Amino acid sequence: MNKSLNLAVYVFVMLLVFSCKEAKKEDGNAEPVKEVQILSAKDILGNPDYLAISYGGYREKQREVQPTLSELKEDMKILSAMGVKVLRTYNVHFAHAENVLKAITELKKEDETFEMYVMLGIWIDCENAFNWENGEPNHNAESERNPVEVKTAVELAKQYSDIVKVLAVGNEAMVKWATSYYVEPWIILKWVNHLQDLKASGELPADLWITSSDDFSSWGGGDPMYHTEDLKKIANAVDYISMHTYPYHQSHYNSDFWKVPENEADFSDKEKIDAAMLRALDFAKRQYDSVSNYMTSIGVNKPIHIGETGWASTSNGHYGKDGSRATDEYKLGLYYNHLRAWTNKEKISCFYFEAFDEQWKDAQNPLGSENHFGLINLKGEAKYPLWDRVDGGTFEGLTRNGKPITKTYNGNLDDLMKDVRVPNTEYPKD
């Protein structure tokens, strides 16, 4: 009889404890509140778990046709599935950048685990840039639009401080081959200092990083004509160096590395191509090192990340079958994989150019290379470097423009290789 009583008491106590636990769960006291992790640019850049990419969501042949929020959210989900967590945009004078921030905000509300951060581009150009009716570009004066661009970017960085982690003053705005719009370095320096002053005053977050994203030569890695006092001041003023490198373009303009050497003459075509793409990787590494060496020479010790590099899949110009023959999806795939392996190992952020094809860049020439740098084309087809992602289910349930993500060439490598040619340097160059 005592054993039965003891058992009954035990059962009663356990039921009471269980009911108390359930009550705590219902009023929210049993589970600790999940702490929201706030990351800064310092935490994100150079972190292989936060892959970076250059992003434009434009589908049409003109930027006046803006992608919708729904379309941007489609893209964000695709990129997130690929492991991309940092985007680079280029200007704020179209609605695109702000709408990207809105799309990310909505996705975060829908799913508290969703993560995406932005390097917000501030377009800087010179007086009369792209507008020759008012006279030749004046590279030592700036566009009237620049202050508006900076002000708008500051407002967005404040409004979306949980997403915007970097402000980039200018895109290839100092390199002198950008003849239509480049500015002298003092203009970039002026705006970098302005943004740093806003950080110091507390108007912008203290952990927001400021940079300028420009060609490797503009960062001192090339022609000595760029080795100016203003460049040294910029290097000291920014929080990190954002440099561009494009072996793809140099296959035409500086093609020594692209030529098949004599000791590879007996290689198979595929072996020649594979070797050429390793040389392309080495070319990018050398340009990175040239910037690093220059920074060391002027006493600047700051992180250096790659703001842009990429490889096109189609070209009817300098890089196509009648030119350097650098262009096809196989070479794109090798370059992408080589770059990711190298930069992840060295903890260099690489804003690979770019996520999706955009056809506004060379709207009058559909086969122009500028329209075909994306990893995913306008049909929603993943190019060769992403085929394994399609096979592995990365994009399962995701769509672009309402269509599932499929593979180019229907995933047939033999068909793809029919469009692949051995590097060429023996052709007329104008």
Disulfide bonds with the S-S distance in Angstrom:
none
